[in-house]
Amino acid sequence: MSISQANAAAVQDPPPADPMERVRQALAAKPDGVIEAIAREVGVPTLAVLEATPPEQRHFIAPGRFEELWQALATWGEVLFIVHTADIVLECEGTLPVGSFGHGYYNIHGDSPIGGHIKAANCRAIYLVDRQFHGRRSCSVQFFNGAGEAMFKVFVKRDAQRELLADQVGLFEALKTQFV
């Protein structure tokens, strides 16, 4: 069921004109839905939808701590790295190589399928996100640009039974106290 259909089923009146009220209604109708889908349907940035989720589902990290956070994530072992745009959801499993700044980018290279050049200066918000996704707990670190769109996301990996890896969940939880 789309967000529009859920809204129509819940309320016979026309949807409210306030986009953030529409976001709140969509999250109430499907609290484990895809944040980007809600953002596209309502016409707001992805970050606006994330920030409308309950506070216990998100933990802000200052973007100035980008490199320190990246270095912590590089110790996790294999993760799921996702780039989610309107045109593609690109998923890549691998370790995060430790990077360094140069020529205006945070450059990551190593023995991993995850590599390249990140314009870290464009990062305006970072969130630890711990919420249900299609009925299952999902833990991720999400990096947002100035337009409020996700640059990329790093997810706690799942095992063969689709359960979150306990050691990575512990590392994820530790970030909440390490990055206050």
Disulfide bonds with the S-S distance in Angstrom:
none
